[in-house]
C-alpha cells in the first residue's frame, strides 16, 4: 500500500517540505516508514529524481535502521511478560518510569496527530477524485469542497474508526486483515500491470506557470494543474506499532511481536524493492517527476488503485486510534500524570479501555480542526523520531531473542539520532527539549515503581569502575574531606545531630550506623535486613545525603568496631567517628515536633508509611531509664576508634540546635567558636598540633556550607596577663590562617583566674586522668566552662579540643566526668580529637 499511496493517491503535492530524507522510511524506524509519509513525495517522485540506484540506496539505509530498532524491540518483548501500551510499556519497564512516561506521552500525542493526518489525507484523496474541484472527469465530482466540508468528512471517517475501536481489538484485527487482503490484491494488480499493459502515452495536464518550480521548489502540481498542500501516502508498516500497542491482548506477545515485526519488515522491503525496480524500468522519468498519480494511468483497472489507497488510509487511521488509546490506558494505570488521566483506567467487561478510546477520539477531533496536513504532519515528524532511539537500548541480559548485541543497540541509537537531525534539526531539538521537560516532571512527581530502573544498573557500573580507580595509596592531604560514621541509637532524639553532620561532611561520605544487640545463633533469621527500609525512609524524611549500615552484635562496642572496619568500600571509607554525648540529658522527641513526622502522609512506595516509621523507632527514654551501655564501654569505643586511627567527635546538646531561629532574618549574627587549646592540659599550650588543625578545619568546612555562611568563625587564644609572647602567638595564628585561607576572627582571652585553679593539687585519693593531668580539678573545669560561656554573642556551635582517653581503663569514668563538667550547659558543642593531617599550604 505504500507504493500504491505513493503513486496512486490523488493528493500529489508536497507543500513546503522539500528537503526530507527518503519518504519511504524517513526516520529510519519502522513506525515512520509508514507514518512519516504525509510530508514526503511519492514513490514516483523519488525514483524520477534520484534514479533507481540512489533510491535503492536510500531504501537500504532506511531499512537497516529499521532492523536495528526492531531487533532491540524483539529482545525486550522476549525478556518478560508484555502488556498493553506498546512503546511506553516496553521503554518504561526497561528504562524506568521517567523515560517511559515522557516517551509514552510523546508517542501518544504523535499517534493522535498521525491519526488526524491519515484521516485528512484520506479525505483529500477522496476529494481529489470525487470533489467539486477534483482532477477527474466532471461526472465524478459530486462532493462539495471547502474547510468545513473537509472537517465534516474527516469527522465521519473518525466516527467510523471510533466505532470499530469501541467494539474492541478483536474487530479491529478482523478489519485490518480484510484491508490487508484488499491491499495485497491491489499490489498484485499493480505488478501485473507493469507487465501486461503495453506502452502507452499518458497526457499530463499541467500549469505552465508552475512547471519551472517543480524540480526543487517544494510545491507539487496535480494532474489538473492544482497546487496541493500535502502528498499523503500511508505506509506499509501500519500493523507494526499496533502489534506492540495491543500486546496485552495477544495470546503470546513474546512470540507474536518478534515474528510479526520481522516478517513485516522483510515483506515490505521486498514490496518496495520490486516497486522501485519495476517503476524504474517501465516508466519515463518525465512521467514520474510530473504525475504523482501515474499508477492509475498505467493500471489495468485504475479504480482498483483508489480502493487500495482508501483501504490503506483507513487502516492507518484505525491503527493510530487504537494504538494511541492503549498507550493512554497504560499511562493512566501507572498513575504517572495523576488525576488528569485517571478516568482512562476504566475498561469494559471485555477489557477494552473505552474511556481511553473516547479521550483519544476527542483529541483527534481537535486535530482535525487544523485542516492542514503539513501543519499536523510536522508535529508528527518532530515527535515520532525521538521515540525511536530509546527503543534501541540494550535490554536485560535474559531475552530469548538473541539476534542482537550492544553493538546493534548502540548503532541503532546513533543512526536514529542522526536521522532525526538530518530530517529536521529544529523539530528534533524541540522534541528532545520536550522529552527532557517531561522526564524532569515525572522524576519529581511520579511515585517510585517496582519495575526496576536501568539507571540503577548504569550507576552501579559507573560507581564500580570509579571506585576501582579510587586508590587509597594515592590519597593526599590537599584533597582530604571528612567521611563520617555517625552512630545513632535512636533517631527520635538525634535527628538534629544527623542533619548537622550532614552539613559538616560537606562533599564527603556520610554513613548512619546502628547496632542491634543480639546473637544471630539464637535467632531464626537475620533481623537487620528488614530494618533497612525504615532507616532509608528516615534518610528520605530528613533529606540528608547519607548511607545506612546496620549490624547485629552482642554489644554496642563490638558492633561499632565492626562498622568502623567494614563500612564503606575501597577509598570510600569513614575516617571520622561521631558519637552522641554520654549524659542524662533528655531531649524532646523530634518525631513529635517536626511537621514532616507529625502529619499523616502517604507511604514512600517502598512499603514504609509514616505510622510504621514512627512505630519502628521506640520513644525517647527518660532520664531514669537504664542505658544500653555503661560509661566505661562508651569511653572504650572512643579509645578503640583512636587505636584504629579514626578521628573522633563527641556531640553534646545538639537537640537544642535551631538553625531556623539562628539564621532567620530577624536574628542577630551568630558565631561558630573554636577553642584549639587542650583545655584539660593547659600546661601544653600548643595551638598548631594535628588535633588543633583538624578541629579548625572542621569548623571552617561548616562555615563553607551554604546554610552556615551567615555564621562568623571565631578563634580563641587563651593568654595570661604576664605572658609577653601572646602577641607573637597571635601573629603566628594570623599567618597560619592566611596560609590556610581561613577567614576567622582571633580573640585573645585572659584566663589567669582559671590557670590559678589548675595549680592546686588534688585531694588525697581523688581520681585523676593520668600522671600528667593529676592537677585537673573539678573547680578548674568549672572555671573553664564559665570562661567559655562568658564569651559574648549568640553562639551556634562550639568546637573544643578532645584529649585522648587515658590508657588506664580504671580512669574511664573520671575522664567522662571531666568532659561532662567542661561542656555543661554550653549548648551545641563538638569535642574533636583529630589524628589525620588535614591542612596543606603547598600547591
Secondary structure, DSSP 4 states (H G I P E B T S, - for coil): -HHHHHHH-S----TT--S-S-GGGTTSSHHHHHHSGGGS--HHHHHHHHHHHHHHHHHHHHHHHHHHHHHHHHHHHTTS---SSHHHHHHHHHH-HHHHHHHHHHHHHHHHHHHHHHHHHHHHHHHHHHBTT-SS-GGG--B--SHHHHHHHHHHHHHHHHHHHHH-HHHHHHHHHHHHHHHHHHHHHHHHHHHHS----------HHHHTTHHHHS--B-TTS-B-S------S-HHHHHHHHTGGGSTTHHHHHHHHHHHHHHHHHHHHHHHHHHHHHHS-HHHHHH-TTHHHHHSSSHHHHHHHHHHHHHHHHHHHHHHHHHHHHHHHHTTSSGGGGGGGG---TTS--HHHHHHHHHHHHHHHTT--HHHHHHHHHHHHHHHHHTTSS---TT-S--S--HHHHHHHHHHHHHHHHHH-HHHHHHHHHHHHHHHHHHHHHSPP-SS--HHHHHHHHHHHHHHHH--GGG--GGG----EEEE-S-HHHHHHHHHHHHHHTTTS-EEEEEEEE--GGGSSS-SSGGGHHHHHHHHHHHT---EEEEEEESSHHHHHHHHHHHSSBTTB---EEEEE--S------HHHHSHHHHS-----SSS--HHHHHHHSPPPP-TTSPPSS-HHHHHHHHHHHHHTT-EEEEEESGGG--HHHHTSTTSPPEEEEEE-S-TT-TTS--SSSHHHHHHHHHHHHHHHSGGGTTSEEEEEEEE-TT-TTHHHHHHHHHHHHHHHT---EEEEEE-HHHHHHHTSPPPTT---S-GGGTT--HHHHHHHHHHHHHS-SEEEEEEEE-PPPPSSGGGHHHHHHHHHHHTTT-SSEEEEE--S-------
